[in-house]
């Protein structure tokens, strides 16, 4: 019955909204990150959960366990995210952006269609020094305020963001809890993807023409 309903609603999916729930909690040495996607009033769900996130002592890398849940089942995996992998991914992304003409414009137009329905970010911190704790908490307030300003400039704020910084002057500690829910229509995401693919082809053609021109000049 569930799949029959999905088949009937398939042509209308572009008008439905995808809701993305992001939750992150850091309590001392423990981390818990989860990202959940829901569609059709929760009929379709996909969840990524990272219950373990730690620094590897043997190498400059981050070790994490990942659990993915969907209608197709549950999948668990363990990975290490190294600095080399991060730099390599950044290089690939940089090359991709250069080949997509107007990439920033496409992303900016899509982000204008994204709504922030909930935003909560609380941080409790202490450095062990009262003066340093006071200045650090002020820096955190300013940083969070700037982040909200950037989000308000690029996306739609449907509710008032709630941020909090609690200084702990008596001890060294760092705890933070973050919760965010954003939504956008599938049609807008599909349209942005089509634009990226179309401009990617143009960028490849232009890149090839410029390369051939340079080769001709060097002959």
Beta strands, then each sheet from edge to edge (+ up, - down):
strand 1: 17-27
strand 2: 30-39
strand 3: 44-56
strand 4: 61-70
strand 5: 73-82
strand 6: 115-127
strand 7: 156-157
strand 8: 162-167
strand 9: 172-185
sheet 1: 5+ 4- 3+ 2- 1+ 9- 6+ 7+
sheet 2: 5+ 4- 3+ 2- 1+ 9- 6+ 8+
end
